[in-house]
Amino acid sequence: MMRILGIDPGSQITGYGVIDSDGRHSQYIDCGCIRIKADTLADKLGIIFAEVSALIERHNPGEFAIEQVFVSKNAASALKLGQARGAAICAAVNQQCIVSEYSPRSIKQAIVGRGGADKSQVQHMVQCLLNLGNEHLQADAADALAVALCHAHSGTATNQLVQALQNGRARR
């Protein structure tokens, strides 16, 4: 089992989700939101860096997955989102986590089976995949869990190959 920290970055709310997964079965560990209350962008980025660093120290993930910047019509918003991502990625790299990035479309495809799925469909599938029943998940936390699940699912074939090679079962 590998522990994965998924991040849904934002300059006002950054979602996080932690799962353990072997690539086929995933178990919910924790999720929530980092609510960023600061006046300056520099202070906001400092909070994201510090809070993500604390999450890494608390949960000790082996892998870190984050949503890529999605290009929107508002360039200023896209730039702030990119800077929030950068602060989170720096926290992960600073603590020697393996960092992987996924587009919003590929996350939806991995979780729902459709790249154009809406937020409620993603949230429902996250609850099903992690056996959370009808527990209410905040949207940003559900998105972060979706990022972690996407990473777990995308690594299945690679993980199986590595295990086969380690066990000497791979054919040449």
PyMOL commands that place a pseudoatom at each C-alpha (Angstrom):
pseudoatom trace, name=CA, resn=MET, resi=1, chain=A, elem=C, hetatm=0, pos=[0.000, 0.000, 0.000]
pseudoatom trace, name=CA, resn=MET, resi=2, chain=A, elem=C, hetatm=0, pos=[1.180, 3.479, -0.796]
pseudoatom trace, name=CA, resn=ARG, resi=3, chain=A, elem=C, hetatm=0, pos=[-0.009, 6.613, 0.945]
pseudoatom trace, name=CA, resn=ILE, resi=4, chain=A, elem=C, hetatm=0, pos=[-1.043, 9.376, -1.435]
pseudoatom trace, name=CA, resn=LEU, resi=5, chain=A, elem=C, hetatm=0, pos=[-1.735, 13.025, -0.637]
pseudoatom trace, name=CA, resn=GLY, resi=6, chain=A, elem=C, hetatm=0, pos=[-3.978, 14.629, -3.263]
pseudoatom trace, name=CA, resn=ILE, resi=7, chain=A, elem=C, hetatm=0, pos=[-4.262, 18.404, -3.537]
pseudoatom trace, name=CA, resn=ASP, resi=8, chain=A, elem=C, hetatm=0, pos=[-6.911, 20.568, -5.212]
pseudoatom trace, name=CA, resn=PRO, resi=9, chain=A, elem=C, hetatm=0, pos=[-5.100, 23.911, -5.149]
pseudoatom trace, name=CA, resn=GLY, resi=10, chain=A, elem=C, hetatm=0, pos=[-6.700, 27.307, -4.689]
pseudoatom trace, name=CA, resn=SER, resi=11, chain=A, elem=C, hetatm=0, pos=[-5.656, 30.725, -3.446]
pseudoatom trace, name=CA, resn=GLN, resi=12, chain=A, elem=C, hetatm=0, pos=[-8.644, 30.918, -1.075]
pseudoatom trace, name=CA, resn=ILE, resi=13, chain=A, elem=C, hetatm=0, pos=[-9.420, 27.248, -0.392]
pseudoatom trace, name=CA, resn=THR, resi=14, chain=A, elem=C, hetatm=0, pos=[-7.024, 24.370, -1.000]
pseudoatom trace, name=CA, resn=GLY, resi=15, chain=A, elem=C, hetatm=0, pos=[-8.546, 20.920, -0.677]
pseudoatom trace, name=CA, resn=TYR, resi=16, chain=A, elem=C, hetatm=0, pos=[-6.565, 17.922, 0.490]
pseudoatom trace, name=CA, resn=GLY, resi=17, chain=A, elem=C, hetatm=0, pos=[-7.257, 14.204, 0.561]
pseudoatom trace, name=CA, resn=VAL, resi=18, chain=A, elem=C, hetatm=0, pos=[-5.190, 11.320, 1.897]
pseudoatom trace, name=CA, resn=ILE, resi=19, chain=A, elem=C, hetatm=0, pos=[-5.678, 7.698, 0.873]
pseudoatom trace, name=CA, resn=ASP, resi=20, chain=A, elem=C, hetatm=0, pos=[-3.812, 4.409, 1.112]
pseudoatom trace, name=CA, resn=SER, resi=21, chain=A, elem=C, hetatm=0, pos=[-3.913, 2.395, -2.100]
pseudoatom trace, name=CA, resn=ASP, resi=22, chain=A, elem=C, hetatm=0, pos=[-2.428, -0.649, -3.771]
pseudoatom trace, name=CA, resn=GLY, resi=23, chain=A, elem=C, hetatm=0, pos=[-3.723, 0.587, -7.133]
pseudoatom trace, name=CA, resn=ARG, resi=24, chain=A, elem=C, hetatm=0, pos=[-6.840, -1.573, -7.068]
pseudoatom trace, name=CA, resn=HIS, resi=25, chain=A, elem=C, hetatm=0, pos=[-8.192, -0.959, -3.572]
pseudoatom trace, name=CA, resn=SER, resi=26, chain=A, elem=C, hetatm=0, pos=[-8.095, 2.404, -1.862]
pseudoatom trace, name=CA, resn=GLN, resi=27, chain=A, elem=C, hetatm=0, pos=[-8.816, 3.324, 1.729]
pseudoatom trace, name=CA, resn=TYR, resi=28, chain=A, elem=C, hetatm=0, pos=[-9.828, 6.754, 2.988]
pseudoatom trace, name=CA, resn=ILE, resi=29, chain=A, elem=C, hetatm=0, pos=[-7.498, 8.255, 5.593]
pseudoatom trace, name=CA, resn=ASP, resi=30, chain=A, elem=C, hetatm=0, pos=[-8.279, 11.985, 5.838]
pseudoatom trace, name=CA, resn=CYS, resi=31, chain=A, elem=C, hetatm=0, pos=[-9.537, 14.992, 3.907]
pseudoatom trace, name=CA, resn=GLY, resi=32, chain=A, elem=C, hetatm=0, pos=[-10.369, 18.612, 4.442]
pseudoatom trace, name=CA, resn=CYS, resi=33, chain=A, elem=C, hetatm=0, pos=[-9.769, 22.170, 3.350]
pseudoatom trace, name=CA, resn=ILE, resi=34, chain=A, elem=C, hetatm=0, pos=[-7.092, 24.697, 4.054]
pseudoatom trace, name=CA, resn=ARG, resi=35, chain=A, elem=C, hetatm=0, pos=[-8.924, 28.013, 4.278]
pseudoatom trace, name=CA, resn=ILE, resi=36, chain=A, elem=C, hetatm=0, pos=[-6.538, 30.792, 3.401]
pseudoatom trace, name=CA, resn=LYS, resi=37, chain=A, elem=C, hetatm=0, pos=[-7.248, 34.032, 5.217]
pseudoatom trace, name=CA, resn=ALA, resi=38, chain=A, elem=C, hetatm=0, pos=[-4.559, 36.576, 4.385]
pseudoatom trace, name=CA, resn=ASP, resi=39, chain=A, elem=C, hetatm=0, pos=[-4.373, 40.007, 2.809]
pseudoatom trace, name=CA, resn=THR, resi=40, chain=A, elem=C, hetatm=0, pos=[-1.438, 39.585, 0.450]
pseudoatom trace, name=CA, resn=LEU, resi=41, chain=A, elem=C, hetatm=0, pos=[-0.692, 36.929, -2.132]
pseudoatom trace, name=CA, resn=ALA, resi=42, chain=A, elem=C, hetatm=0, pos=[2.706, 36.337, -0.517]
pseudoatom trace, name=CA, resn=ASP, resi=43, chain=A, elem=C, hetatm=0, pos=[1.029, 35.609, 2.822]
pseudoatom trace, name=CA, resn=LYS, resi=44, chain=A, elem=C, hetatm=0, pos=[-1.488, 33.284, 1.131]
pseudoatom trace, name=CA, resn=LEU, resi=45, chain=A, elem=C, hetatm=0, pos=[1.317, 31.337, -0.557]
pseudoatom trace, name=CA, resn=GLY, resi=46, chain=A, elem=C, hetatm=0, pos=[3.182, 31.119, 2.765]
pseudoatom trace, name=CA, resn=ILE, resi=47, chain=A, elem=C, hetatm=0, pos=[0.074, 29.644, 4.420]
pseudoatom trace, name=CA, resn=ILE, resi=48, chain=A, elem=C, hetatm=0, pos=[-0.345, 27.065, 1.638]
pseudoatom trace, name=CA, resn=PHE, resi=49, chain=A, elem=C, hetatm=0, pos=[3.320, 26.070, 1.904]
pseudoatom trace, name=CA, resn=ALA, resi=50, chain=A, elem=C, hetatm=0, pos=[3.178, 25.772, 5.710]
pseudoatom trace, name=CA, resn=GLU, resi=51, chain=A, elem=C, hetatm=0, pos=[-0.141, 23.885, 5.824]
pseudoatom trace, name=CA, resn=VAL, resi=52, chain=A, elem=C, hetatm=0, pos=[0.794, 21.424, 3.061]
pseudoatom trace, name=CA, resn=SER, resi=53, chain=A, elem=C, hetatm=0, pos=[4.149, 20.879, 4.803]
pseudoatom trace, name=CA, resn=ALA, resi=54, chain=A, elem=C, hetatm=0, pos=[2.283, 20.109, 8.045]
pseudoatom trace, name=CA, resn=LEU, resi=55, chain=A, elem=C, hetatm=0, pos=[-0.008, 17.651, 6.222]
pseudoatom trace, name=CA, resn=ILE, resi=56, chain=A, elem=C, hetatm=0, pos=[3.020, 15.862, 4.781]
pseudoatom trace, name=CA, resn=GLU, resi=57, chain=A, elem=C, hetatm=0, pos=[4.639, 15.650, 8.211]
pseudoatom trace, name=CA, resn=ARG, resi=58, chain=A, elem=C, hetatm=0, pos=[1.409, 14.350, 9.779]
pseudoatom trace, name=CA, resn=HIS, resi=59, chain=A, elem=C, hetatm=0, pos=[0.503, 11.749, 7.130]
pseudoatom trace, name=CA, resn=ASN, resi=60, chain=A, elem=C, hetatm=0, pos=[3.925, 10.892, 5.683]
pseudoatom trace, name=CA, resn=PRO, resi=61, chain=A, elem=C, hetatm=0, pos=[2.745, 10.219, 2.117]
pseudoatom trace, name=CA, resn=GLY, resi=62, chain=A, elem=C, hetatm=0, pos=[5.062, 8.478, -0.303]
pseudoatom trace, name=CA, resn=GLU, resi=63, chain=A, elem=C, hetatm=0, pos=[3.402, 10.175, -3.246]
pseudoatom trace, name=CA, resn=PHE, resi=64, chain=A, elem=C, hetatm=0, pos=[1.902, 13.602, -3.868]
pseudoatom trace, name=CA, resn=ALA, resi=65, chain=A, elem=C, hetatm=0, pos=[-0.637, 14.292, -6.627]
pseudoatom trace, name=CA, resn=ILE, resi=66, chain=A, elem=C, hetatm=0, pos=[-1.945, 17.703, -7.633]
pseudoatom trace, name=CA, resn=GLU, resi=67, chain=A, elem=C, hetatm=0, pos=[-4.380, 19.070, -10.172]
pseudoatom trace, name=CA, resn=GLN, resi=68, chain=A, elem=C, hetatm=0, pos=[-2.829, 20.973, -13.070]
pseudoatom trace, name=CA, resn=VAL, resi=69, chain=A, elem=C, hetatm=0, pos=[-3.757, 24.562, -13.800]
pseudoatom trace, name=CA, resn=PHE, resi=70, chain=A, elem=C, hetatm=0, pos=[-6.838, 24.792, -15.856]
pseudoatom trace, name=CA, resn=VAL, resi=71, chain=A, elem=C, hetatm=0, pos=[-6.775, 27.642, -18.315]
pseudoatom trace, name=CA, resn=SER, resi=72, chain=A, elem=C, hetatm=0, pos=[-9.743, 29.882, -17.721]
pseudoatom trace, name=CA, resn=LYS, resi=73, chain=A, elem=C, hetatm=0, pos=[-10.976, 33.072, -19.296]
pseudoatom trace, name=CA, resn=ASN, resi=74, chain=A, elem=C, hetatm=0, pos=[-9.616, 35.093, -16.380]
pseudoatom trace, name=CA, resn=ALA, resi=75, chain=A, elem=C, hetatm=0, pos=[-5.819, 35.223, -16.700]
pseudoatom trace, name=CA, resn=ALA, resi=76, chain=A, elem=C, hetatm=0, pos=[-5.367, 36.758, -13.232]
pseudoatom trace, name=CA, resn=SER, resi=77, chain=A, elem=C, hetatm=0, pos=[-7.240, 33.847, -11.608]
pseudoatom trace, name=CA, resn=ALA, resi=78, chain=A, elem=C, hetatm=0, pos=[-5.227, 31.290, -13.578]
pseudoatom trace, name=CA, resn=LEU, resi=79, chain=A, elem=C, hetatm=0, pos=[-1.997, 32.990, -12.484]
pseudoatom trace, name=CA, resn=LYS, resi=80, chain=A, elem=C, hetatm=0, pos=[-3.017, 32.941, -8.788]
pseudoatom trace, name=CA, resn=LEU, resi=81, chain=A, elem=C, hetatm=0, pos=[-4.005, 29.277, -9.092]
pseudoatom trace, name=CA, resn=GLY, resi=82, chain=A, elem=C, hetatm=0, pos=[-0.624, 28.503, -10.648]
pseudoatom trace, name=CA, resn=GLN, resi=83, chain=A, elem=C, hetatm=0, pos=[1.136, 30.239, -7.778]
pseudoatom trace, name=CA, resn=ALA, resi=84, chain=A, elem=C, hetatm=0, pos=[-0.933, 28.297, -5.213]
pseudoatom trace, name=CA, resn=ARG, resi=85, chain=A, elem=C, hetatm=0, pos=[0.041, 25.072, -6.994]
pseudoatom trace, name=CA, resn=GLY, resi=86, chain=A, elem=C, hetatm=0, pos=[3.675, 26.145, -6.903]
pseudoatom trace, name=CA, resn=ALA, resi=87, chain=A, elem=C, hetatm=0, pos=[3.577, 26.695, -3.132]
pseudoatom trace, name=CA, resn=ALA, resi=88, chain=A, elem=C, hetatm=0, pos=[2.042, 23.235, -2.592]
pseudoatom trace, name=CA, resn=ILE, resi=89, chain=A, elem=C, hetatm=0, pos=[4.507, 21.553, -4.967]
pseudoatom trace, name=CA, resn=CYS, resi=90, chain=A, elem=C, hetatm=0, pos=[7.443, 23.270, -3.240]
pseudoatom trace, name=CA, resn=ALA, resi=91, chain=A, elem=C, hetatm=0, pos=[6.220, 21.925, 0.117]
pseudoatom trace, name=CA, resn=ALA, resi=92, chain=A, elem=C, hetatm=0, pos=[6.121, 18.399, -1.355]
pseudoatom trace, name=CA, resn=VAL, resi=93, chain=A, elem=C, hetatm=0, pos=[9.526, 18.639, -3.037]
pseudoatom trace, name=CA, resn=ASN, resi=94, chain=A, elem=C, hetatm=0, pos=[11.007, 20.148, 0.122]
pseudoatom trace, name=CA, resn=GLN, resi=95, chain=A, elem=C, hetatm=0, pos=[9.991, 16.972, 1.966]
pseudoatom trace, name=CA, resn=GLN, resi=96, chain=A, elem=C, hetatm=0, pos=[11.155, 14.571, -0.765]
pseudoatom trace, name=CA, resn=CYS, resi=97, chain=A, elem=C, hetatm=0, pos=[7.695, 13.491, -1.996]
pseudoatom trace, name=CA, resn=ILE, resi=98, chain=A, elem=C, hetatm=0, pos=[7.285, 12.178, -5.521]
pseudoatom trace, name=CA, resn=VAL, resi=99, chain=A, elem=C, hetatm=0, pos=[5.098, 14.742, -7.318]
pseudoatom trace, name=CA, resn=SER, resi=100, chain=A, elem=C, hetatm=0, pos=[2.610, 13.880, -10.080]
pseudoatom trace, name=CA, resn=GLU, resi=101, chain=A, elem=C, hetatm=0, pos=[0.264, 16.256, -11.888]
pseudoatom trace, name=CA, resn=TYR, resi=102, chain=A, elem=C, hetatm=0, pos=[-3.078, 15.511, -13.557]
pseudoatom trace, name=CA, resn=SER, resi=103, chain=A, elem=C, hetatm=0, pos=[-5.382, 17.583, -15.725]
pseudoatom trace, name=CA, resn=PRO, resi=104, chain=A, elem=C, hetatm=0, pos=[-8.950, 18.146, -14.528]
pseudoatom trace, name=CA, resn=ARG, resi=105, chain=A, elem=C, hetatm=0, pos=[-10.186, 16.147, -17.538]
pseudoatom trace, name=CA, resn=SER, resi=106, chain=A, elem=C, hetatm=0, pos=[-7.971, 13.131, -16.794]
pseudoatom trace, name=CA, resn=ILE, resi=107, chain=A, elem=C, hetatm=0, pos=[-9.059, 13.162, -13.126]
pseudoatom trace, name=CA, resn=LYS, resi=108, chain=A, elem=C, hetatm=0, pos=[-12.737, 13.131, -14.121]
pseudoatom trace, name=CA, resn=GLN, resi=109, chain=A, elem=C, hetatm=0, pos=[-12.044, 10.407, -16.688]
pseudoatom trace, name=CA, resn=ALA, resi=110, chain=A, elem=C, hetatm=0, pos=[-10.311, 8.225, -14.082]
pseudoatom trace, name=CA, resn=ILE, resi=111, chain=A, elem=C, hetatm=0, pos=[-13.016, 8.687, -11.428]
pseudoatom trace, name=CA, resn=VAL, resi=112, chain=A, elem=C, hetatm=0, pos=[-16.268, 8.946, -13.382]
pseudoatom trace, name=CA, resn=GLY, resi=113, chain=A, elem=C, hetatm=0, pos=[-15.318, 7.540, -16.784]
pseudoatom trace, name=CA, resn=ARG, resi=114, chain=A, elem=C, hetatm=0, pos=[-16.145, 10.824, -18.528]
pseudoatom trace, name=CA, resn=GLY, resi=115, chain=A, elem=C, hetatm=0, pos=[-13.774, 13.768, -18.849]
pseudoatom trace, name=CA, resn=GLY, resi=116, chain=A, elem=C, hetatm=0, pos=[-16.708, 16.176, -18.915]
pseudoatom trace, name=CA, resn=ALA, resi=117, chain=A, elem=C, hetatm=0, pos=[-18.300, 14.987, -15.647]
pseudoatom trace, name=CA, resn=ASP, resi=118, chain=A, elem=C, hetatm=0, pos=[-19.637, 17.626, -13.285]
pseudoatom trace, name=CA, resn=LYS, resi=119, chain=A, elem=C, hetatm=0, pos=[-18.575, 18.157, -9.658]
pseudoatom trace, name=CA, resn=SER, resi=120, chain=A, elem=C, hetatm=0, pos=[-21.551, 16.290, -8.189]
pseudoatom trace, name=CA, resn=GLN, resi=121, chain=A, elem=C, hetatm=0, pos=[-20.736, 13.186, -10.263]
pseudoatom trace, name=CA, resn=VAL, resi=122, chain=A, elem=C, hetatm=0, pos=[-17.112, 13.283, -9.126]
pseudoatom trace, name=CA, resn=GLN, resi=123, chain=A, elem=C, hetatm=0, pos=[-18.172, 13.730, -5.507]
pseudoatom trace, name=CA, resn=HIS, resi=124, chain=A, elem=C, hetatm=0, pos=[-20.607, 10.791, -5.745]
pseudoatom trace, name=CA, resn=MET, resi=125, chain=A, elem=C, hetatm=0, pos=[-17.997, 8.476, -7.274]
pseudoatom trace, name=CA, resn=VAL, resi=126, chain=A, elem=C, hetatm=0, pos=[-15.375, 9.449, -4.676]
pseudoatom trace, name=CA, resn=GLN, resi=127, chain=A, elem=C, hetatm=0, pos=[-17.865, 8.500, -1.950]
pseudoatom trace, name=CA, resn=CYS, resi=128, chain=A, elem=C, hetatm=0, pos=[-18.555, 5.159, -3.691]
pseudoatom trace, name=CA, resn=LEU, resi=129, chain=A, elem=C, hetatm=0, pos=[-14.907, 4.321, -4.389]
pseudoatom trace, name=CA, resn=LEU, resi=130, chain=A, elem=C, hetatm=0, pos=[-13.874, 5.046, -0.804]
pseudoatom trace, name=CA, resn=ASN, resi=131, chain=A, elem=C, hetatm=0, pos=[-16.990, 3.487, 0.795]
pseudoatom trace, name=CA, resn=LEU, resi=132, chain=A, elem=C, hetatm=0, pos=[-17.919, 6.747, 2.523]
pseudoatom trace, name=CA, resn=GLY, resi=133, chain=A, elem=C, hetatm=0, pos=[-21.666, 6.177, 2.300]
pseudoatom trace, name=CA, resn=ASN, resi=134, chain=A, elem=C, hetatm=0, pos=[-23.650, 9.400, 2.332]
pseudoatom trace, name=CA, resn=GLU, resi=135, chain=A, elem=C, hetatm=0, pos=[-21.069, 11.315, 4.347]
pseudoatom trace, name=CA, resn=HIS, resi=136, chain=A, elem=C, hetatm=0, pos=[-21.039, 14.918, 3.140]
pseudoatom trace, name=CA, resn=LEU, resi=137, chain=A, elem=C, hetatm=0, pos=[-17.717, 15.894, 1.593]
pseudoatom trace, name=CA, resn=GLN, resi=138, chain=A, elem=C, hetatm=0, pos=[-16.860, 19.524, 0.996]
pseudoatom trace, name=CA, resn=ALA, resi=139, chain=A, elem=C, hetatm=0, pos=[-16.364, 20.021, -2.768]
pseudoatom trace, name=CA, resn=ASP, resi=140, chain=A, elem=C, hetatm=0, pos=[-12.658, 20.952, -2.571]
pseudoatom trace, name=CA, resn=ALA, resi=141, chain=A, elem=C, hetatm=0, pos=[-11.893, 17.985, -0.299]
pseudoatom trace, name=CA, resn=ALA, resi=142, chain=A, elem=C, hetatm=0, pos=[-13.781, 15.619, -2.637]
pseudoatom trace, name=CA, resn=ASP, resi=143, chain=A, elem=C, hetatm=0, pos=[-11.801, 17.009, -5.580]
pseudoatom trace, name=CA, resn=ALA, resi=144, chain=A, elem=C, hetatm=0, pos=[-8.535, 16.414, -3.710]
pseudoatom trace, name=CA, resn=LEU, resi=145, chain=A, elem=C, hetatm=0, pos=[-9.552, 12.810, -2.950]
pseudoatom trace, name=CA, resn=ALA, resi=146, chain=A, elem=C, hetatm=0, pos=[-10.361, 12.441, -6.668]
pseudoatom trace, name=CA, resn=VAL, resi=147, chain=A, elem=C, hetatm=0, pos=[-6.825, 13.610, -7.513]
pseudoatom trace, name=CA, resn=ALA, resi=148, chain=A, elem=C, hetatm=0, pos=[-5.374, 11.011, -5.108]
pseudoatom trace, name=CA, resn=LEU, resi=149, chain=A, elem=C, hetatm=0, pos=[-7.613, 8.264, -6.546]
pseudoatom trace, name=CA, resn=CYS, resi=150, chain=A, elem=C, hetatm=0, pos=[-6.654, 9.252, -10.101]
pseudoatom trace, name=CA, resn=HIS, resi=151, chain=A, elem=C, hetatm=0, pos=[-3.006, 8.883, -9.143]
pseudoatom trace, name=CA, resn=ALA, resi=152, chain=A, elem=C, hetatm=0, pos=[-3.643, 5.515, -7.505]
pseudoatom trace, name=CA, resn=HIS, resi=153, chain=A, elem=C, hetatm=0, pos=[-5.493, 4.232, -10.577]
pseudoatom trace, name=CA, resn=SER, resi=154, chain=A, elem=C, hetatm=0, pos=[-2.960, 5.547, -13.068]
pseudoatom trace, name=CA, resn=GLY, resi=155, chain=A, elem=C, hetatm=0, pos=[-0.124, 3.794, -11.276]
pseudoatom trace, name=CA, resn=THR, resi=156, chain=A, elem=C, hetatm=0, pos=[-1.716, 0.352, -11.199]
pseudoatom trace, name=CA, resn=ALA, resi=157, chain=A, elem=C, hetatm=0, pos=[-0.010, -1.042, -14.293]
pseudoatom trace, name=CA, resn=THR, resi=158, chain=A, elem=C, hetatm=0, pos=[3.362, 0.405, -13.333]
pseudoatom trace, name=CA, resn=ASN, resi=159, chain=A, elem=C, hetatm=0, pos=[3.087, -0.881, -9.769]
pseudoatom trace, name=CA, resn=GLN, resi=160, chain=A, elem=C, hetatm=0, pos=[2.123, -4.359, -10.996]
pseudoatom trace, name=CA, resn=LEU, resi=161, chain=A, elem=C, hetatm=0, pos=[5.090, -4.407, -13.370]
pseudoatom trace, name=CA, resn=VAL, resi=162, chain=A, elem=C, hetatm=0, pos=[7.481, -3.355, -10.605]
pseudoatom trace, name=CA, resn=GLN, resi=163, chain=A, elem=C, hetatm=0, pos=[6.098, -6.052, -8.299]
pseudoatom trace, name=CA, resn=ALA, resi=164, chain=A, elem=C, hetatm=0, pos=[6.392, -8.668, -11.046]
pseudoatom trace, name=CA, resn=LEU, resi=165, chain=A, elem=C, hetatm=0, pos=[9.999, -7.679, -11.717]
pseudoatom trace, name=CA, resn=GLN, resi=166, chain=A, elem=C, hetatm=0, pos=[10.796, -7.798, -8.018]
pseudoatom trace, name=CA, resn=ASN, resi=167, chain=A, elem=C, hetatm=0, pos=[9.213, -11.229, -7.746]
pseudoatom trace, name=CA, resn=GLY, resi=168, chain=A, elem=C, hetatm=0, pos=[11.009, -12.484, -10.852]
pseudoatom trace, name=CA, resn=ARG, resi=169, chain=A, elem=C, hetatm=0, pos=[7.749, -13.238, -12.655]
pseudoatom trace, name=CA, resn=ALA, resi=170, chain=A, elem=C, hetatm=0, pos=[8.121, -10.828, -15.554]
pseudoatom trace, name=CA, resn=ARG, resi=171, chain=A, elem=C, hetatm=0, pos=[8.694, -12.323, -18.996]
pseudoatom trace, name=CA, resn=ARG, resi=172, chain=A, elem=C, hetatm=0, pos=[11.397, -10.929, -21.207]
for i in range(1, 172): cmd.bond("trace and resi %d" % i, "trace and resi %d" % (i + 1))
show_as sticks, trace
zoom trace
